[in-house]
Amino acid sequence: QVQLVESGGGLVQAGGSLRLSCVASRSIFSINAMGWYRQVLGKQRELVAAITRTGSANVVDSVKGRFTITRDNAKNTVYLQMNSLKPEDTAVYYCNAKAGVPMNNYWGQGTQVTVSS
């Protein structure tokens, strides 16, 4: 079992920045991969960024050059640094962890990000 707690969402103007944090209830060394997803009401949840246990990180094309995913193993925390935010980035952002054998998906409660134009 992995509990995930997100924080850092809020209201920001277009062009601004936010940093989301996701704290895991256990060592993230034991978690295969962690990521950030986002969901707009009425649409499917979509992957934004992911980072593996070995530190290999990727972001989707729509946020490339603006968002960065990092991890702090000592704090069991994964971050999503979001710069140059756009109104279309408005969504609920969820932290995800893939762990266990067989692999399970774990989700945080979500944090709202609203970007005003």
Order of alpha helices (4+ residues) and beta strands (2+ residues): beta-beta-beta-beta-beta-beta-beta-beta-beta-beta-beta
